[in-house]
């Protein structure tokens, strides 16, 4: 199971949970599971998040692979200019 950490306002859309254990091999699988379990997260996951896997931030993360030793941090995208 992959450790998934939700930051900021994403926690409230996941029933207040900040850490979850999810069986997955890609970020896409994590997103699908989160959207199924927490429908309020779905729109955020599609457009408004950044993803870090084991401390490395990915721009297009859907097909990044993960394993049971991975830590995935999902956080709201930073806005600014």
VENCORDA-V804888 format. One record per residue. N is the residue number from 1. RES is the residue in one letter. OMEGA is omega in whole degrees, 0 to 359 (none if undefined). Layout:
# VENCORDA-V804888
N|RES|OMEGA + N|RES|OMEGA
This chain:
# VENCORDA-V804888
1|X|181 + 2|X|175 + 3|X|180 + 4|X|180 + 5|X|177 + 6|X|181 + 7|X|171 + 8|X|183 + 9|X|179 + 10|X|180 + 11|X|182 + 12|X|179 + 13|X|177 + 14|X|177 + 15|X|179 + 16|X|181 + 17|X|178 + 18|X|178 + 19|X|179 + 20|X|172 + 21|X|185 + 22|X|175 + 23|X|182 + 24|X|176 + 25|X|176 + 26|X|176 + 27|X|178 + 28|X|179 + 29|X|177 + 30|X|180 + 31|X|179 + 32|X|179 + 33|X|179 + 34|X|180 + 35|X|179 + 36|X|183 + 37|X|183 + 38|X|185 + 39|X|179 + 40|X|180 + 41|X|190 + 42|X|182 + 43|X|178 + 44|X|182 + 45|X|181 + 46|X|190 + 47|X|196 + 48|X|180 + 49|X|169 + 50|X|183 + 51|X|173 + 52|X|177 + 53|X|181 + 54|X|176 + 55|X|179 + 56|X|181 + 57|X|180 + 58|X|178 + 59|X|177 + 60|X|193 + 61|X|191 + 62|X|185 + 63|X|174 + 64|X|181 + 65|X|178 + 66|X|175 + 67|X|185 + 68|X|179 + 69|X|184 + 70|X|169 + 71|X|181 + 72|X|177 + 73|X|179 + 74|X|183 + 75|X|177 + 76|X|177 + 77|X|176 + 78|X|178 + 79|X|177 + 80|X|184 + 81|X|none
